[in-house]
Amino acid sequence: MKPRRTQNLSGALGAANFLIHRITERIARSLTYQGRVVDLGCGNAPYKDIILEQADEYIGVDWENSAHDQSQVDVFADLTKEIPLESDWADTLVSFQVMEHLPEPEFFLRECMRILKPGGRLYITVPFMWRVHEAPHDYFRYTRHGLEYLLSKVQFEQIEITEYTGFWQMFVLKFNYHSLRYAKGPLKYFWVPIWLLNQTIAPWLDRVDRNPNEPVGYVVSARRSESNSHSKAKAA
């Protein structure tokens, strides 16, 4: 799921998926950013301005061979390998819709632990009920239990995992993406009102008919302990 990297909301696609852009922006605005913030897998850095409303500094990190706009990238790095940033360096790490594309998520989380200062905060978002995207580099879908297991294994603490939709928003978005294939030529004028209506109603349905077991994905907050050294975490 990469809505943050394809934020052209014009045409049929924009009509079919505006809800996911609202959701991801709401998530970005809900988080607390302190000090130096490193955005791992930043893409075109759509939330840089939001982050800098609170943070002192923003550092965007992404793969140099990415097909996405790289004008906002400050550090080029392969997130499947050691990240070229100092240890105990960042106050806050964010990684939005990236970890499903990494074949070794535990290694990535250990790198996050290393880069964070003691007491630093990590925020990640990951998909659960979402279509395959950016194939073949789409490896995982995460449950809250898998996320808690991985973060605990790396010795993060104060782990909080929250679903960012219920069933209805997930269902509507999957339906809309699927039905895009039929919105060719004049047929798009049939589908657009349906997409606009269902994305307007779905958030309300999630409030009155809550089902946390089938979300689009999860928001994760975790903290590096004040006493935890990255060398200990690596050896665990």
Secondary structure, 3 states (H helix, E strand, C coil): CCHHHCCCCCHHHHHHHHHHHHHHHHHHHHCCCCCEEEEECCCCCCCHHHHHCCCCEEEEEECCCCCCCCCCCCEECCCCCCCCCCCCCEEEEEEECCHHHCCCHHHHHHHHHHHEEEEEEEEEEEECCCCCCCCCCCCCCCCHHHHHHHHHHCCEEEEEEEECCCHHHHHHHHHHHHHHHHCCHHHHHHHHHHHHHHHHHHHHHHHHCCCCCCCCEEEEEEEECCCCCHHHHHHC
